[in-house]
Amino acid sequence: MPRKRKGADLSRSTSKARNLRNSRSERTEEQIQQQNTDARVRMAQLHQEEPEDTRAERNEVRRLEQRQSRRFNSQ
């Protein structure tokens, strides 16, 4: 099962959720853009480190899931 993303449940009324909401609301546009860029760089590095066969397998699974969802939605 995939791990829950950091800050994925911000609607909950916990101190951690409140702190994350507050810190996100106080960010400037430059900070937001920098964090987005940093996240893209991290993801690119992770994908580079990943073996080719693992990447191919993951892509194949995605393709199959997309086909199935299209078939399901078109009916």
TIFI-130309 format. One record per residue (C-alpha): residue in three letters; z, x, y. Coordinates in steps of 0.05 Angstrom, whole numbers, padded with zeros to 5 digits, always signed. Each point is the difference from the previous one (the first is absolute). Layout:
<sites>
alaZXY
...
</sites>
This chain:
<sites>
met+00000+00000+00000
pro-00018+00028+00068
arg+00056+00025+00044
lys+00018-00044+00059
arg-00026+00028+00065
lys+00049+00025+00052
gly+00014-00057+00047
ala-00037-00051-00042
asp+00056-00052+00006
leu+00015+00000+00074
ser+00014-00074+00003
arg+00066+00009-00035
ser+00061+00001+00044
thr+00029+00068-00020
ser+00020+00056+00046
lys-00055+00044-00029
ala-00053-00053+00014
arg+00026-00011+00070
asn+00000+00075+00014
leu-00072+00007-00026
arg-00023-00060+00042
asn+00033+00028+00062
ser-00027+00070-00008
arg-00070-00028-00013
ser+00002-00045+00060
glu+00020+00058+00046
arg-00057+00046-00020
thr-00053+00017+00051
glu-00074-00007-00015
glu-00006+00076-00006
gln+00056+00002-00051
ile-00032-00055-00040
gln-00068+00036-00001
gln+00034+00066-00019
gln+00037-00032-00057
asn-00064-00034-00025
thr-00036+00067+00002
asp+00057+00035-00036
ala-00001-00054-00054
arg-00075+00008-00009
val+00007+00076-00007
arg+00055-00008-00052
met-00042-00049-00040
ala-00060+00047+00003
gln+00043+00058-00025
leu+00027-00043-00057
his-00070-00020-00021
gln-00023+00072+00002
glu+00057+00021-00046
glu-00015-00055-00049
pro-00042+00020-00061
glu-00071-00026-00002
asp+00009-00040-00065
thr+00061-00036+00028
arg-00038-00018+00063
ala-00060-00024-00040
glu+00045-00043-00044
arg+00035-00031+00060
asn-00067-00015+00033
glu-00026-00033-00063
val+00062-00044-00004
arg-00010-00021+00073
arg-00073-00018-00014
leu+00019-00043-00059
glu+00055-00035+00040
gln-00049-00015+00056
arg-00052-00028-00048
gln+00052-00045-00032
ser+00027-00024+00066
arg-00071-00015+00025
arg-00015-00038-00065
phe+00065-00039+00007
asn-00012-00016+00074
ser-00072-00023-00010
gln+00019-00054-00050
</sites>
